[in-house]
Amino acid sequence: MKMDFRTHIVIPESDISINHSTSMMLFGSCFSEHIGSKLLQHKFKVDVNPFGILYNPFSVSRAIRRLLSAESFSAADLVFNSELYHSPMHHGHFSATDKEVCLQNISSRFDQAVSFIGQTDLFLITFGSAYAYQWRESGEIAGNCHKFPADRFRRLRLSVEEIVEEWVEVITLLTVINPTAKLLFTVSPVRHWKDGAHENQISKSILHLAIDALQERFRERISYFPAYEVMMDELRDYRFYNEDMIHPSPLAVDYIWNCFSETYFSAATQRVNDEWAQIRRALEHRPLHPGTESYRLFTEGTAQKLAAFARRYPEISCEEERRLLSV
């Protein structure tokens, strides 16, 4: 009798099918960054977190609303703290010591996302925490506190009802621009330990209940991917965590990515991924002696494989890689 020493998460078959012609946008916590990075590596058409990492459902919905309105950012949207200009709606990697540089960082990324959102087929949304921070002065939910003093904010725990009400409106707006668009929700497996163990569990439960209610409301449009459950149950061992014992390790991210791939990619799409992975490894190769004849032949061979790949899959852009090889 075969013994199995772990629990397995059974992921139901999905009517969502992702291929290299699918246009996707990802919003939310750092888990969106992980999956988004994998999608980009495998040459999918994807826009990942145009506002940077966002944790609570209201900050994510507010970012999407701003993109749908196409209302550009101005200097009046910025705040100054700790020698840097920031946007309260954006992650800190948009911040800068110069106001114009900060605004340019935000605007160029924003314009790109505005152009992309109208043609997006699938939105992947990762909720990280039900806790949010509200500016006392304006009443707005902060996407990032940017190290402002704690007394500038009011800490809130969003309710299931509040999240559902907000997202019903956002999903309805998204269906106007693309009636066939679908949404794939996840709950981040990263625990928000600063909230406390018990509070973190309450927070994650609220997120799960809100997503479940949205699924009931939009049965044909919303799906759920159990990244949280895979991490908590299948990978229930600290060897699958980084040194902080909170964030998934690269091995765990790879495992969840494999689960994602098996759920949403056809066999044909996975073969394309495997073929591209070989080319990508060749492109990433850094020789000890680049001036040798053997490396020249290696580069020529890689260029030929890249050209053949581009001919077979014209929907996948390989222009950037071609430029790198020609340098």
Sequence and secondary structure as in RCSB ss.txt:
>XXXX:A:sequence
MKMDFRTHIVIPESDISINHSTSMMLFGSCFSEHIGSKLLQHKFKVDVNPFGILYNPFSVSRAIRRLLSAESFSA
ADLVFNSELYHSPMHHGHFSATDKEVCLQNISSRFDQAVSFIGQTDLFLITFGSAYAYQWRESGEIAGNCHKFPA
DRFRRLRLSVEEIVEEWVEVITLLTVINPTAKLLFTVSPVRHWKDGAHENQISKSILHLAIDALQERFRERISYF
PAYEVMMDELRDYRFYNEDMIHPSPLAVDYIWNCFSETYFSAATQRVNDEWAQIRRALEHRPLHPGTESYRLFTE
GTAQKLAAFARRYPEISCEEERRLLSV
>XXXX:A:secstr
     S        S    TT EEEEEESHHHHHHHHHHHHTT EEEE TT    SHHHHHHHHHHHHHT    G
GG EEETTEEE TTS GGG BSSHHHHHHHHHHHHHHHHHHHTT SEEEEEE  SEEEEETTT  B S  TT  G
GGEEEEE  HHHHHHHHHHHHHHHHHH TT EEEEEE  S  GGG HHHHHHHHHHHHHHHHHHHHHSTTTEEE 
 HHHIIIIIT SGGGB TTSSSB HHHHHHHHHHHHHHH  HHHHHHHHHHHHHHHHHH   S TTSHHHHHHHH
HHHHHHHHHHHH TTS  HHHHHHHH 
